[in-house]
Amino acid sequence: MRTSLSTQPPVTEPRADMTIEEVRESFRHWLVERADALERFTELPTDVEGIFDTLSAMQRELYDAGWIRLGWPEQLGGLGGDIILRAVISEELAAAGYPPPFSFATQEVLGPAVARFAPVDLREEVLPRLLRGDESWCQGFSEPGAGSDLASLRTKAVDAGDHWVVTGEKIWTSWAQFADRCLLLTRTGAPDSSHRGITALFVDMDTPGITVSPLTAITGEADFSSLFFDEVRVPKTRTIGEVNGGWAVAMFILSCERGAAAWQRQAWMRWRMERLAAEAPDLDPVRLGEVFELVSSLRLLSRRTLRALNAGTDLGVLPSFDKHVMSTAEKFLFDTALTALPQTLLVDADRTARDWRTDYLYSRASSIYGGAKEIQRNIIGERILGLPREN
């Protein structure tokens, strides 16, 4: 599907004072005018490195045109304005059938945390490079034995004067083999200090002592890696937020993940739902209606979170609803695709079949990554609904 317009007025250059509708309409016109040049981004290579290179090029196209600079302060390489403006860009890209650049997830999940918590000189140095697509970042949170339970992480950072010495292991780190930096959670308090003894560090991935070991997912792609840290020296100037205050950084990152990133994800799910309806005309309309209901619920929840982030409002643990519904909707969508298109997903070998199959397999992890579904249910039950804690 491609965006089409009946008239072709000149494209308005993106500006911080544009309204949501002005951004939406102008960006749609830009996509139409640039359709031939952007066509190469609709059929991605099949190898991971090729995909990453292609989508990095797409990132630079969008940066050079100014669209993904909206909502970022000028001193950080942006154009200013509300962050909700760039959410419109990710939504329109998905609606037009373009895959989001890898760095979109990094921008919306890690970028705001660096902008808020990092020292001024550090954020002014690194964020413009991220927005341009000159470099990519990864998120060093999960560990063996400390996935959704971040408070039990064991990767240790020892105070050594003007630097930290980091030792430990991270796992399921997405696209780490391509990353230039890592936003890393470390244990700086006592082993039993739980969430009170965590510090966030911004680590250059070429620092001596870091080993990246790619892991092959069920899709057959090396989407993530294990990271090993062997007495890695990290300057104190790369501390993000307060020492032993990394929990606040982590919770802010998770709210961003369940706001702007979830908004982008629901837009993509909506596009996949439309493709499913087009490719499976005999699909049970009741089943399709259930998919629509779940995706629409995610849209409403993520819009609430996105607007709260835009206004600087703290939603606390409410975005756990977003994560729960996101995984439920994604699994149900692709379960429906398997039921409606069994030949395509199980037998065929063309590009369409591979895309459906990859999306189905990736959806199996949606109830695990970013906080397991069971953890989200506990948070919702105990901290939102006030139910008694299970013994």
Secondary structure, DSSP 8 states (H G I E B T S, - for coil): -----S---------TT--HHHHHHHHHHHHHHTHHHHGGGTS--SSHHHHHHHHHHHHHHHHHTTGGGBTS-GGGT--BS-THHHHHHHHHHHHTT----HHHHHHHHTHHHHHHHS-HHHHHHHHHHHHHTS--EEEE--BTTBSS-GGG---EEEE-SSEEEEEEEEEEEETGGG-SEEEEEEE-S-TT-GGGGEEEEEEETTSTTEEEEEE--TTSS--EEEEEEEEEEEEGGGEESSTT-HHHHHHHHHHHHTTHHHHHHHHHHHHHHHHHHHH-TTS-HHHHHHHHHHHHHHHHHHHHHHHHHHHT---TTTTHHHHHHHHHHHHHHHHHHHHH-HHHHHT--SHHHHHHHHHHHHHTTTTTTTS-HHHHHHHIIIIIS------
